[in-house]
């Protein structure tokens, strides 16, 4: 068996990879859904957009399911805390996700403009609510959640749904929505061959990239300097660099800067997160569509990495009893569970990644108005 502390670290990385995979793939679909009425001015244009993600949208949701399953198995107490504190928000998220398959699968069953527009609205609602809720949840987690654990290991949350909406969480929620829009715009540019739609996408891409830089920067500054954060008093033993002490948790302003202060080179990650949207604009101007999409993927990776660096080793801090904050060291499953799951991941993760790449490659084709009209019954 592998060392338990090493396994805890490995599983925090694996779950981060799964979250990144979800945002890159399913976030792409949701971004298209958000843009549906912004870019698509009529039924035909919306059909073009929907059919760019039609072969992949349901497969991409596997990343969300896998992330939830991994969270439940690797961090069961984290899973329980999140779903109890954000219960109403999670129900809203699930309802919105129920609307998406209705919109996709039943849109073309009835040749009626009102029905098709209703399905488009379902897709849009089911696309904008998840990133909004993810951002709200992340904003509240960074501020600390009002929960504690009693002597019987029962989790008690003192939160209220309306209290989830604060300046920090709203800013991060907007940043998440813009990130999804930006990512979807880079993808749609590759798939759609229509001068009018591509012109709108170019404009959206530039606006969303600039807004992404602004909101990410403001959110980052707010997290580091203006909200209270958490840090372990002695995070790393300077002699061994691997011994973690979790007996003194501080709750104070600028505490989220701790990891950046200990390792100055980590500032490169948020700096890269700000530079990449500029490169997206530049690549878009020179019509390097594939490179634009690659820059978008790395933007997502760098921004998620920034959050990971800020919070490490915390997963869900408590603003009631700081010492009960959940970290990767005190919230992880048993060594046997982590070992078995690691073997499963080593076997199946490459298969999933290969299959995902193969699906996108095999089902790649350009979509335009003529193609939709010619094969109307074939498309959504």
C-alpha contacts under 8 A as a table, 3 or more apart, distances in Angstrom:
res1	aa1	res2	aa2	distance
1	X	335	X	7.97
1	X	336	X	7.87
1	X	339	X	6.80
2	X	6	X	7.08
2	X	7	X	6.64
2	X	339	X	7.19
3	X	6	X	5.27
3	X	7	X	6.24
4	X	7	X	4.98
4	X	8	X	6.27
4	X	335	X	5.71
5	X	8	X	5.12
5	X	9	X	6.43
5	X	329	X	7.19
6	X	9	X	5.15
6	X	10	X	6.12
7	X	10	X	4.92
7	X	11	X	6.08
7	X	335	X	7.48
7	X	338	X	6.64
7	X	339	X	7.49
8	X	11	X	5.31
8	X	12	X	6.37
8	X	328	X	6.11
8	X	329	X	6.44
8	X	332	X	6.50
8	X	338	X	7.91
9	X	12	X	5.23
9	X	13	X	6.52
9	X	328	X	7.08
10	X	13	X	5.19
10	X	14	X	6.25
11	X	14	X	4.83
11	X	15	X	6.08
11	X	74	X	7.11
11	X	338	X	7.65
12	X	15	X	5.35
12	X	16	X	6.21
12	X	328	X	6.79
13	X	16	X	5.01
13	X	17	X	6.21
14	X	17	X	5.03
14	X	18	X	6.29
15	X	18	X	4.97
15	X	19	X	6.19
15	X	67	X	6.65
15	X	70	X	6.90
15	X	71	X	7.15
16	X	19	X	5.14
16	X	20	X	6.14
16	X	304	X	7.87
16	X	308	X	7.94
17	X	20	X	4.99
17	X	21	X	6.06
18	X	21	X	4.96
18	X	22	X	6.18
18	X	63	X	6.54
18	X	64	X	7.99
18	X	66	X	7.42
18	X	67	X	5.59
19	X	22	X	5.07
19	X	23	X	6.34
19	X	63	X	7.62
19	X	64	X	7.60
19	X	67	X	6.38
20	X	23	X	5.22
20	X	24	X	6.12
20	X	300	X	7.22
20	X	301	X	6.46
20	X	304	X	7.05
21	X	24	X	5.18
21	X	25	X	6.06
21	X	63	X	6.43
22	X	25	X	5.37
22	X	26	X	5.33
22	X	27	X	6.51
22	X	60	X	7.17
22	X	61	X	7.35
22	X	63	X	4.87
22	X	64	X	5.70
22	X	67	X	7.86
23	X	26	X	5.65
23	X	27	X	4.30
23	X	28	X	7.08
23	X	180	X	7.74
23	X	300	X	7.58
24	X	27	X	5.49
24	X	28	X	6.01
24	X	183	X	7.81
24	X	297	X	6.49
24	X	300	X	7.14
25	X	28	X	5.22
25	X	29	X	6.94
25	X	60	X	5.53
25	X	63	X	7.87
26	X	29	X	5.13
26	X	30	X	6.29
26	X	57	X	6.70
26	X	60	X	4.99
26	X	61	X	5.85
26	X	63	X	7.49
26	X	64	X	7.80
27	X	30	X	5.01
27	X	31	X	5.95
27	X	131	X	7.91
27	X	180	X	5.53
27	X	183	X	7.75
27	X	184	X	7.73
28	X	31	X	5.12
28	X	32	X	6.41
28	X	180	X	6.28
28	X	181	X	7.88
28	X	183	X	6.07
28	X	184	X	4.88
28	X	187	X	7.59
29	X	32	X	5.19
29	X	33	X	6.34
29	X	53	X	6.19
29	X	57	X	5.94
29	X	127	X	7.57
29	X	184	X	7.05
30	X	33	X	4.89
30	X	34	X	6.19
30	X	124	X	7.86
30	X	126	X	7.62
30	X	127	X	4.25
30	X	128	X	6.72
30	X	180	X	6.85
30	X	184	X	7.82
31	X	34	X	5.07
31	X	35	X	6.28
31	X	127	X	6.81
31	X	128	X	7.74
31	X	177	X	7.69
31	X	180	X	4.62
31	X	181	X	4.44
31	X	182	X	7.47
31	X	183	X	6.88
31	X	184	X	4.83
31	X	185	X	7.64
32	X	35	X	5.09
32	X	36	X	6.04
32	X	49	X	6.96
32	X	50	X	7.44
32	X	53	X	7.97
32	X	127	X	7.95
32	X	181	X	6.98
32	X	184	X	5.35
32	X	185	X	7.39
32	X	188	X	7.80
33	X	36	X	5.03
33	X	50	X	7.72
33	X	123	X	5.72
33	X	124	X	4.70
33	X	125	X	7.95
33	X	126	X	7.74
33	X	127	X	5.22
33	X	128	X	7.39
34	X	37	X	7.38
34	X	38	X	7.66
34	X	124	X	5.23
34	X	125	X	7.78
34	X	127	X	5.77
34	X	128	X	5.66
34	X	181	X	6.86
35	X	38	X	4.90
35	X	39	X	5.69
35	X	40	X	7.52
35	X	124	X	7.85
35	X	181	X	6.82
36	X	39	X	5.82
36	X	40	X	5.39
36	X	46	X	5.96
36	X	49	X	6.99
36	X	50	X	7.86
36	X	120	X	7.48
36	X	124	X	6.68
37	X	40	X	5.05
37	X	41	X	6.33
37	X	46	X	7.39
37	X	124	X	7.95
38	X	41	X	7.15
39	X	45	X	7.85
39	X	46	X	7.81
39	X	197	X	6.72
39	X	200	X	6.41
39	X	201	X	7.15
40	X	43	X	7.32
40	X	44	X	7.87
40	X	45	X	4.78
40	X	46	X	4.63
40	X	49	X	7.43
40	X	197	X	7.64
41	X	45	X	6.41
41	X	46	X	7.21
42	X	45	X	5.49
42	X	46	X	6.31
43	X	46	X	5.17
43	X	47	X	6.14
43	X	113	X	7.82
43	X	116	X	7.85
43	X	117	X	7.56
44	X	47	X	5.05
44	X	48	X	6.39
44	X	369	X	6.99
44	X	372	X	7.77
45	X	48	X	5.12
45	X	49	X	6.51
45	X	197	X	7.69
45	X	369	X	7.42
46	X	49	X	5.10
46	X	50	X	6.12
46	X	120	X	7.96
47	X	50	X	5.09
47	X	51	X	6.07
47	X	372	X	7.74
47	X	379	X	7.94
47	X	380	X	6.72
48	X	51	X	5.40
48	X	52	X	6.63
48	X	192	X	7.43
48	X	367	X	6.34
48	X	368	X	6.50
48	X	369	X	7.02
48	X	372	X	7.04
49	X	52	X	5.44
49	X	53	X	7.43
49	X	188	X	7.30
49	X	192	X	7.73
50	X	53	X	5.78
50	X	54	X	6.06
50	X	104	X	7.91
50	X	380	X	7.27
51	X	54	X	4.62
51	X	55	X	7.52
51	X	367	X	7.84
51	X	379	X	6.62
51	X	380	X	6.32
52	X	55	X	7.63
52	X	188	X	7.19
52	X	191	X	6.38
52	X	192	X	7.65
52	X	367	X	7.21
53	X	56	X	5.42
53	X	57	X	5.68
54	X	57	X	5.91
54	X	104	X	7.58
54	X	380	X	7.38
55	X	58	X	7.80
55	X	363	X	7.10
56	X	59	X	5.26
56	X	60	X	5.95
56	X	359	X	7.80
56	X	360	X	7.64
57	X	60	X	5.22
57	X	61	X	6.70
58	X	61	X	5.37
58	X	62	X	7.34
58	X	101	X	7.94
59	X	62	X	5.57
60	X	63	X	5.90
60	X	64	X	7.75
61	X	64	X	5.18
61	X	65	X	6.53
62	X	65	X	5.04
62	X	66	X	5.93
63	X	66	X	5.06
63	X	67	X	5.98
64	X	67	X	5.12
64	X	68	X	6.26
65	X	68	X	5.14
65	X	69	X	6.17
66	X	69	X	5.01
66	X	70	X	6.02
67	X	70	X	5.14
67	X	71	X	6.03
68	X	71	X	5.07
68	X	72	X	6.18
69	X	72	X	5.11
69	X	73	X	6.24
70	X	73	X	5.14
70	X	74	X	5.76
70	X	75	X	7.74
71	X	74	X	5.38
71	X	75	X	5.20
71	X	76	X	6.58
71	X	78	X	7.47
71	X	79	X	6.02
72	X	75	X	5.65
72	X	76	X	4.62
72	X	77	X	7.97
72	X	78	X	7.80
72	X	79	X	5.41
72	X	80	X	7.99
73	X	76	X	5.78
73	X	333	X	6.98
73	X	337	X	7.79
74	X	332	X	5.60
74	X	333	X	5.24
74	X	337	X	7.66
74	X	338	X	6.61
75	X	78	X	5.28
75	X	79	X	6.28
75	X	331	X	5.65
75	X	332	X	4.80
75	X	333	X	6.04
76	X	79	X	5.01
76	X	80	X	6.21
76	X	331	X	7.34
76	X	332	X	7.24
76	X	333	X	6.99
77	X	80	X	5.04
77	X	81	X	6.08
77	X	331	X	6.12
77	X	332	X	7.95
78	X	81	X	5.09
78	X	82	X	6.08
78	X	315	X	7.52
78	X	316	X	7.10
78	X	326	X	7.13
78	X	331	X	6.74
79	X	82	X	5.36
79	X	83	X	6.21
80	X	83	X	5.39
80	X	84	X	6.07
80	X	155	X	7.95
81	X	84	X	5.26
81	X	85	X	6.00
81	X	147	X	7.99
81	X	155	X	6.84
81	X	157	X	7.91
82	X	85	X	5.40
82	X	86	X	5.78
82	X	87	X	7.75
83	X	86	X	5.36
83	X	87	X	5.22
83	X	90	X	6.95
84	X	87	X	5.10
84	X	157	X	7.16
85	X	145	X	7.93
85	X	147	X	7.98
85	X	157	X	5.81
85	X	158	X	7.90
85	X	159	X	6.30
86	X	89	X	5.23
86	X	90	X	5.91
86	X	137	X	7.40
86	X	161	X	7.52
87	X	90	X	5.13
87	X	91	X	6.24
88	X	91	X	5.07
88	X	92	X	6.28
88	X	161	X	6.86
89	X	92	X	5.13
89	X	93	X	6.19
89	X	133	X	6.62
89	X	161	X	7.47
90	X	93	X	4.88
90	X	94	X	6.14
90	X	133	X	7.93
91	X	94	X	5.09
91	X	95	X	6.16
92	X	95	X	5.12
92	X	96	X	6.19
92	X	129	X	7.85
93	X	96	X	5.16
93	X	97	X	6.25
93	X	129	X	6.36
93	X	130	X	5.46
93	X	133	X	6.99
94	X	97	X	4.97
94	X	98	X	6.25
95	X	98	X	5.06
95	X	99	X	6.63
95	X	126	X	7.94
96	X	99	X	5.25
96	X	100	X	6.93
96	X	122	X	7.98
96	X	125	X	6.35
96	X	126	X	4.20
96	X	127	X	7.50
96	X	129	X	6.51
96	X	130	X	7.28
97	X	100	X	5.43
97	X	101	X	7.59
97	X	126	X	5.25
97	X	127	X	7.76
97	X	130	X	7.73
98	X	101	X	6.28
98	X	102	X	7.09
98	X	126	X	7.45
99	X	102	X	5.30
99	X	103	X	6.24
99	X	122	X	5.28
99	X	123	X	6.51
99	X	125	X	7.58
99	X	126	X	5.64
100	X	103	X	5.13
100	X	104	X	6.19
100	X	122	X	6.06
100	X	123	X	4.83
100	X	126	X	5.27
100	X	127	X	7.48
101	X	104	X	5.04
101	X	105	X	5.66
101	X	106	X	7.86
101	X	123	X	7.93
102	X	105	X	5.54
102	X	106	X	5.60
102	X	107	X	7.48
102	X	119	X	6.94
102	X	122	X	7.38
103	X	106	X	5.87
103	X	107	X	5.55
103	X	118	X	7.76
103	X	119	X	4.09
103	X	120	X	6.06
103	X	121	X	7.74
103	X	122	X	5.42
103	X	123	X	5.30
104	X	107	X	5.71
104	X	119	X	7.15
104	X	123	X	7.07
104	X	380	X	7.08
105	X	108	X	7.30
105	X	109	X	7.86
105	X	380	X	7.48
106	X	109	X	5.17
106	X	110	X	7.49
106	X	119	X	7.45
107	X	110	X	6.79
107	X	115	X	7.16
107	X	116	X	5.27
107	X	119	X	5.56
107	X	120	X	7.68
107	X	380	X	6.57
108	X	111	X	6.50
108	X	116	X	7.11
108	X	379	X	7.89
108	X	380	X	5.28
110	X	115	X	6.97
110	X	116	X	7.56
111	X	115	X	7.71
111	X	116	X	7.46
112	X	115	X	5.30
112	X	116	X	6.13
113	X	116	X	5.12
113	X	117	X	6.02
114	X	117	X	5.16
114	X	118	X	6.08
115	X	118	X	5.03
115	X	119	X	6.27
116	X	119	X	5.08
116	X	120	X	6.24
117	X	120	X	4.90
117	X	121	X	6.23
118	X	121	X	5.04
118	X	122	X	6.32
119	X	122	X	4.95
119	X	123	X	6.29
120	X	123	X	5.05
120	X	124	X	6.21
121	X	124	X	5.00
121	X	125	X	6.08
122	X	125	X	5.20
122	X	126	X	5.95
123	X	126	X	5.08
123	X	127	X	6.04
124	X	127	X	5.02
124	X	128	X	6.21
125	X	128	X	5.48
125	X	129	X	6.14
126	X	129	X	5.96
126	X	130	X	7.03
127	X	130	X	6.28
127	X	131	X	7.50
128	X	131	X	5.97
128	X	132	X	6.30
128	X	177	X	7.08
129	X	132	X	5.08
129	X	133	X	6.07
130	X	133	X	5.21
130	X	134	X	6.07
131	X	134	X	4.94
131	X	135	X	6.08
131	X	173	X	6.89
131	X	176	X	5.91
131	X	177	X	5.65
131	X	180	X	7.67
132	X	135	X	5.26
132	X	136	X	6.24
132	X	173	X	4.90
132	X	174	X	6.94
132	X	176	X	6.89
132	X	177	X	6.28
133	X	136	X	4.94
133	X	137	X	6.00
133	X	173	X	6.97
134	X	137	X	5.16
134	X	138	X	6.13
134	X	173	X	6.93
134	X	176	X	7.73
135	X	138	X	5.11
135	X	139	X	6.08
135	X	169	X	6.35
135	X	170	X	7.28
135	X	172	X	5.11
135	X	173	X	3.66
135	X	174	X	7.29
135	X	175	X	7.61
135	X	176	X	5.83
136	X	139	X	5.18
136	X	140	X	6.35
136	X	164	X	6.78
136	X	165	X	6.95
136	X	169	X	4.59
136	X	170	X	6.09
136	X	172	X	6.74
136	X	173	X	5.27
137	X	140	X	5.26
137	X	141	X	6.15
137	X	164	X	7.54
137	X	169	X	7.13
138	X	141	X	5.04
138	X	142	X	6.20
138	X	169	X	6.92
138	X	172	X	7.40
139	X	142	X	5.31
139	X	143	X	6.56
139	X	168	X	5.71
139	X	169	X	3.82
139	X	170	X	7.43
139	X	172	X	6.00
139	X	173	X	7.58
140	X	143	X	5.07
140	X	144	X	6.10
140	X	145	X	6.52
140	X	164	X	6.42
140	X	168	X	7.73
140	X	169	X	5.92
141	X	144	X	4.93
141	X	145	X	5.86
141	X	316	X	5.88
141	X	317	X	6.81
142	X	223	X	7.64
142	X	229	X	7.08
142	X	311	X	7.60
142	X	316	X	7.84
142	X	317	X	7.56
143	X	227	X	6.79
143	X	228	X	6.54
143	X	229	X	6.57
143	X	317	X	7.94
143	X	319	X	7.79
144	X	229	X	7.81
144	X	316	X	6.87
144	X	317	X	4.91
144	X	318	X	5.11
144	X	319	X	4.98
145	X	157	X	7.98
145	X	159	X	7.43
145	X	316	X	7.11
145	X	317	X	6.29
145	X	318	X	4.99
145	X	319	X	5.66
145	X	320	X	7.77
146	X	157	X	5.90
146	X	158	X	5.44
146	X	159	X	5.96
146	X	318	X	5.69
146	X	319	X	5.30
146	X	320	X	5.41
147	X	155	X	6.94
147	X	156	X	5.44
147	X	157	X	4.25
147	X	158	X	6.03
147	X	159	X	7.69
147	X	318	X	5.79
147	X	319	X	7.31
147	X	320	X	6.32
147	X	321	X	7.64
148	X	155	X	5.97
148	X	156	X	5.47
148	X	157	X	6.73
148	X	318	X	6.97
148	X	320	X	6.72
148	X	321	X	6.26
148	X	324	X	6.63
149	X	152	X	7.76
149	X	153	X	5.48
149	X	154	X	5.47
149	X	155	X	4.67
149	X	156	X	6.21
149	X	324	X	7.18
150	X	153	X	5.28
150	X	154	X	5.54
150	X	155	X	6.84
150	X	156	X	7.80
151	X	154	X	7.44
159	X	163	X	7.10
159	X	164	X	7.96
160	X	163	X	5.32
160	X	164	X	6.95
161	X	164	X	5.55
161	X	165	X	7.92
162	X	165	X	5.91
163	X	166	X	6.92
164	X	169	X	7.34
165	X	169	X	6.25
165	X	170	X	6.38
166	X	169	X	5.47
166	X	170	X	6.03
167	X	170	X	5.24
167	X	171	X	6.13
168	X	171	X	5.25
168	X	172	X	6.34
168	X	219	X	7.06
168	X	222	X	7.33
168	X	223	X	7.83
169	X	172	X	5.17
169	X	173	X	5.98
170	X	173	X	4.92
170	X	174	X	6.15
171	X	174	X	5.23
171	X	175	X	6.22
171	X	215	X	6.80
171	X	219	X	6.28
172	X	175	X	4.91
172	X	176	X	6.15
172	X	215	X	7.66
172	X	216	X	7.64
172	X	219	X	6.26
173	X	176	X	5.12
173	X	177	X	6.35
174	X	177	X	5.15
174	X	178	X	6.18
174	X	215	X	7.52
175	X	178	X	5.18
175	X	179	X	6.09
175	X	212	X	6.15
175	X	215	X	5.59
175	X	216	X	6.08
176	X	179	X	5.01
176	X	180	X	6.34
177	X	180	X	5.21
177	X	181	X	6.27
178	X	181	X	5.00
178	X	182	X	6.01
178	X	208	X	6.01
178	X	211	X	7.26
178	X	212	X	6.02
179	X	182	X	5.16
179	X	183	X	6.15
179	X	208	X	7.70
179	X	212	X	6.47
179	X	300	X	7.56
180	X	183	X	5.17
180	X	184	X	6.12
181	X	184	X	5.17
181	X	185	X	6.13
181	X	208	X	7.03
182	X	185	X	5.19
182	X	186	X	6.51
182	X	204	X	7.72
182	X	205	X	5.82
182	X	208	X	5.58
182	X	209	X	6.44
182	X	296	X	7.47
183	X	186	X	5.40
183	X	187	X	6.57
183	X	293	X	7.17
183	X	296	X	5.64
183	X	297	X	7.43
184	X	187	X	5.10
184	X	188	X	6.11
185	X	188	X	5.13
185	X	189	X	6.20
185	X	201	X	5.95
185	X	202	X	7.94
185	X	204	X	7.18
185	X	205	X	5.95
186	X	189	X	5.36
186	X	190	X	6.91
186	X	205	X	7.13
186	X	289	X	6.99
186	X	292	X	6.12
186	X	293	X	5.06
186	X	296	X	7.17
187	X	190	X	5.37
187	X	191	X	6.59
187	X	293	X	6.12
188	X	191	X	5.11
188	X	192	X	5.79
188	X	201	X	7.65
189	X	192	X	5.76
189	X	193	X	7.87
189	X	198	X	6.18
189	X	201	X	6.75
189	X	202	X	7.94
189	X	289	X	6.59
190	X	289	X	5.87
190	X	290	X	6.92
190	X	366	X	7.89
191	X	364	X	7.73
191	X	365	X	6.77
191	X	366	X	5.03
191	X	367	X	6.20
192	X	197	X	7.76
192	X	198	X	7.15
192	X	366	X	5.70
192	X	367	X	5.00
192	X	368	X	6.00
193	X	198	X	7.18
193	X	366	X	6.34
193	X	367	X	5.97
193	X	368	X	5.22
194	X	197	X	5.49
194	X	198	X	5.88
194	X	368	X	5.75
194	X	369	X	7.36
195	X	198	X	5.19
195	X	199	X	6.02
196	X	199	X	5.20
196	X	200	X	6.49
197	X	200	X	5.16
197	X	201	X	6.17
198	X	201	X	4.88
198	X	202	X	6.14
199	X	202	X	5.19
199	X	203	X	6.52
200	X	203	X	5.18
200	X	204	X	6.18
201	X	204	X	4.97
201	X	205	X	5.88
202	X	205	X	5.11
202	X	206	X	6.35
202	X	284	X	7.04
203	X	206	X	5.32
203	X	207	X	6.26
204	X	207	X	5.14
204	X	208	X	5.83
205	X	208	X	5.25
205	X	209	X	5.96
205	X	281	X	7.06
205	X	284	X	7.99
206	X	209	X	5.23
206	X	210	X	6.31
206	X	281	X	5.64
207	X	210	X	5.32
207	X	211	X	6.16
208	X	211	X	5.00
208	X	212	X	5.83
209	X	212	X	4.99
209	X	213	X	6.30
209	X	277	X	5.13
209	X	278	X	6.99
209	X	280	X	7.30
209	X	281	X	6.91
210	X	213	X	5.23
210	X	214	X	6.34
210	X	277	X	7.20
210	X	278	X	7.65
211	X	214	X	5.03
211	X	215	X	6.01
212	X	215	X	5.33
212	X	216	X	5.75
212	X	277	X	7.37
213	X	216	X	5.34
213	X	217	X	5.94
213	X	274	X	5.56
213	X	277	X	6.75
214	X	217	X	5.31
214	X	218	X	6.15
215	X	218	X	5.07
215	X	219	X	5.92
216	X	219	X	5.10
216	X	220	X	5.97
216	X	274	X	7.64
217	X	220	X	5.08
217	X	221	X	6.13
217	X	274	X	7.34
218	X	221	X	5.22
218	X	222	X	6.01
219	X	222	X	5.03
219	X	223	X	6.09
220	X	223	X	5.20
220	X	224	X	6.25
221	X	224	X	5.26
221	X	225	X	5.87
221	X	226	X	7.44
222	X	225	X	5.50
222	X	226	X	4.94
222	X	227	X	6.35
223	X	226	X	6.13
223	X	227	X	5.57
223	X	228	X	7.88
223	X	229	X	7.75
223	X	254	X	7.91
223	X	256	X	7.07
224	X	227	X	6.97
224	X	229	X	7.86
224	X	253	X	7.73
224	X	254	X	5.23
224	X	255	X	7.34
224	X	256	X	5.55
224	X	257	X	5.66
225	X	253	X	6.47
225	X	254	X	5.04
226	X	253	X	6.49
226	X	254	X	7.18
227	X	253	X	5.84
227	X	254	X	7.35
228	X	251	X	6.35
228	X	252	X	4.79
228	X	253	X	4.09
228	X	254	X	6.55
228	X	255	X	6.76
228	X	256	X	7.83
229	X	251	X	5.62
229	X	252	X	5.52
229	X	253	X	5.75
229	X	254	X	6.32
229	X	255	X	4.64
229	X	256	X	5.00
230	X	249	X	6.71
230	X	250	X	5.56
230	X	251	X	4.72
230	X	252	X	6.55
230	X	255	X	5.23
230	X	256	X	6.06
230	X	317	X	7.27
231	X	235	X	7.71
231	X	249	X	5.66
231	X	250	X	5.35
231	X	251	X	6.87
231	X	255	X	5.65
231	X	256	X	6.81
231	X	258	X	6.71
232	X	235	X	5.25
232	X	245	X	7.38
232	X	246	X	6.22
232	X	247	X	7.61
232	X	248	X	5.79
232	X	249	X	4.55
232	X	250	X	6.25
233	X	245	X	7.98
233	X	246	X	7.94
233	X	247	X	7.96
233	X	248	X	5.35
233	X	249	X	5.83
233	X	250	X	6.47
234	X	237	X	7.11
234	X	244	X	7.37
234	X	245	X	6.06
234	X	246	X	7.80
234	X	248	X	7.60
235	X	244	X	5.54
235	X	245	X	6.04
235	X	246	X	7.56
236	X	241	X	5.50
236	X	242	X	6.36
236	X	243	X	5.92
236	X	244	X	5.36
236	X	245	X	7.35
237	X	240	X	5.72
237	X	241	X	5.16
237	X	242	X	6.59
237	X	243	X	5.40
237	X	244	X	6.70
238	X	241	X	5.29
240	X	243	X	6.46
245	X	248	X	7.74
246	X	249	X	7.07
247	X	323	X	7.08
248	X	323	X	6.94
249	X	322	X	6.15
249	X	323	X	5.87
250	X	255	X	7.62
250	X	322	X	7.39
251	X	255	X	6.96
251	X	319	X	7.99
251	X	322	X	7.18
252	X	255	X	5.66
253	X	256	X	7.76
254	X	257	X	5.48
254	X	258	X	7.62
255	X	258	X	5.60
256	X	259	X	7.29
256	X	310	X	5.51
256	X	311	X	6.72
257	X	260	X	5.32
257	X	261	X	6.07
257	X	310	X	6.74
258	X	261	X	5.15
258	X	262	X	6.23
258	X	310	X	7.80
259	X	262	X	5.07
259	X	263	X	6.07
259	X	266	X	7.89
259	X	309	X	6.67
259	X	310	X	6.62
259	X	312	X	7.64
260	X	263	X	5.15
260	X	264	X	5.33
260	X	265	X	7.56
260	X	266	X	5.74
260	X	267	X	6.26
260	X	309	X	7.73
260	X	310	X	7.62
261	X	264	X	5.66
263	X	266	X	5.87
264	X	267	X	5.95
265	X	268	X	5.80
266	X	269	X	5.80
266	X	270	X	7.94
266	X	309	X	7.72
267	X	270	X	5.85
267	X	271	X	6.40
268	X	271	X	5.02
268	X	272	X	5.99
269	X	272	X	5.14
269	X	273	X	6.27
269	X	302	X	5.89
269	X	303	X	7.67
269	X	305	X	7.15
269	X	306	X	6.09
270	X	273	X	4.79
270	X	274	X	6.43
270	X	302	X	6.86
270	X	303	X	6.72
270	X	306	X	5.71
271	X	274	X	5.22
271	X	275	X	6.30
272	X	275	X	4.96
272	X	276	X	5.98
272	X	299	X	7.82
272	X	302	X	6.87
273	X	276	X	5.61
273	X	277	X	7.38
273	X	299	X	5.54
273	X	302	X	5.41
273	X	303	X	5.69
274	X	277	X	6.27
274	X	278	X	7.42
275	X	278	X	5.40
275	X	279	X	6.57
276	X	279	X	4.93
276	X	280	X	6.23
276	X	295	X	6.23
276	X	296	X	7.50
276	X	298	X	7.58
276	X	299	X	5.85
277	X	280	X	4.82
277	X	281	X	6.41
277	X	295	X	7.58
277	X	296	X	7.40
277	X	299	X	7.06
278	X	281	X	5.21
278	X	282	X	6.30
279	X	282	X	4.89
279	X	283	X	5.97
279	X	292	X	7.68
279	X	295	X	7.08
280	X	283	X	5.20
280	X	284	X	6.04
280	X	292	X	5.09
280	X	293	X	7.86
280	X	295	X	6.01
280	X	296	X	6.87
281	X	284	X	5.09
281	X	285	X	6.23
281	X	292	X	7.84
282	X	285	X	5.20
282	X	286	X	6.52
283	X	286	X	5.22
283	X	287	X	6.10
283	X	288	X	5.13
283	X	289	X	7.04
283	X	291	X	6.61
283	X	292	X	5.44
284	X	287	X	4.81
284	X	288	X	5.87
284	X	289	X	6.33
284	X	292	X	6.13
285	X	288	X	7.75
288	X	291	X	5.46
288	X	292	X	6.13
289	X	292	X	4.98
289	X	293	X	6.35
290	X	293	X	5.16
290	X	294	X	6.30
291	X	294	X	4.96
291	X	295	X	6.11
292	X	295	X	5.14
292	X	296	X	6.30
293	X	296	X	4.97
293	X	297	X	6.40
294	X	297	X	5.10
294	X	298	X	6.38
295	X	298	X	5.14
295	X	299	X	6.08
296	X	299	X	4.94
296	X	300	X	6.44
297	X	300	X	5.27
297	X	301	X	6.38
298	X	301	X	4.89
298	X	302	X	5.98
299	X	302	X	5.24
299	X	303	X	6.12
300	X	303	X	5.27
300	X	304	X	6.15
301	X	304	X	5.34
301	X	305	X	6.04
302	X	305	X	4.94
302	X	306	X	6.11
303	X	306	X	4.98
303	X	307	X	6.55
304	X	307	X	5.23
304	X	308	X	6.26
305	X	308	X	4.89
305	X	309	X	6.11
306	X	309	X	5.16
306	X	310	X	6.21
307	X	310	X	5.08
307	X	311	X	6.23
308	X	311	X	5.37
308	X	312	X	5.81
309	X	312	X	5.43
311	X	314	X	5.22
311	X	315	X	6.91
312	X	315	X	7.37
312	X	327	X	7.94
313	X	327	X	5.43
313	X	328	X	5.75
313	X	329	X	7.62
314	X	317	X	6.34
314	X	325	X	7.28
314	X	326	X	6.07
314	X	327	X	4.17
314	X	328	X	6.44
315	X	325	X	7.92
315	X	326	X	5.58
315	X	327	X	5.04
315	X	328	X	6.55
316	X	325	X	6.07
316	X	326	X	5.05
316	X	327	X	6.87
317	X	322	X	6.88
317	X	324	X	7.63
317	X	325	X	4.18
317	X	326	X	5.76
317	X	327	X	7.73
318	X	321	X	5.74
318	X	322	X	5.26
318	X	323	X	7.80
318	X	324	X	6.41
318	X	325	X	4.76
318	X	326	X	7.57
319	X	322	X	5.80
321	X	324	X	5.56
321	X	325	X	7.20
322	X	325	X	5.44
326	X	330	X	6.32
326	X	331	X	5.79
327	X	330	X	5.52
327	X	331	X	5.88
328	X	331	X	5.66
328	X	332	X	6.12
329	X	332	X	6.42
333	X	337	X	6.30
333	X	338	X	6.53
334	X	337	X	5.28
334	X	338	X	6.32
335	X	338	X	5.20
335	X	339	X	6.12
336	X	339	X	5.15
336	X	340	X	6.25
337	X	340	X	5.32
337	X	341	X	6.13
338	X	341	X	5.15
338	X	342	X	5.98
339	X	342	X	5.07
339	X	343	X	6.49
340	X	343	X	5.36
340	X	344	X	6.51
341	X	344	X	5.01
341	X	345	X	6.19
342	X	345	X	5.03
342	X	346	X	6.12
343	X	346	X	5.08
343	X	347	X	6.34
344	X	347	X	5.28
344	X	348	X	6.01
344	X	349	X	7.98
345	X	348	X	5.23
345	X	349	X	5.16
346	X	349	X	5.95
346	X	350	X	7.15
347	X	350	X	6.68
347	X	351	X	7.26
348	X	351	X	5.05
348	X	352	X	6.20
349	X	352	X	5.15
349	X	353	X	6.17
350	X	353	X	5.10
350	X	354	X	5.94
351	X	354	X	5.15
351	X	355	X	5.98
352	X	355	X	5.10
352	X	356	X	6.03
353	X	356	X	5.14
353	X	357	X	6.21
354	X	357	X	5.22
354	X	358	X	6.03
355	X	358	X	4.97
355	X	359	X	6.08
356	X	359	X	5.23
356	X	360	X	6.42
357	X	360	X	5.34
357	X	361	X	6.20
358	X	361	X	5.09
358	X	362	X	5.97
359	X	362	X	5.24
359	X	363	X	5.88
360	X	363	X	5.37
360	X	364	X	5.87
361	X	364	X	5.40
367	X	371	X	6.23
367	X	372	X	7.33
368	X	371	X	5.39
368	X	372	X	6.50
369	X	372	X	5.21
369	X	373	X	6.21
370	X	373	X	5.17
370	X	374	X	5.99
371	X	374	X	5.17
371	X	375	X	6.16
371	X	376	X	7.99
372	X	375	X	5.41
372	X	376	X	5.26
372	X	379	X	6.86
373	X	376	X	5.10
375	X	378	X	5.32
375	X	379	X	6.83
376	X	379	X	5.75
377	X	380	X	7.69
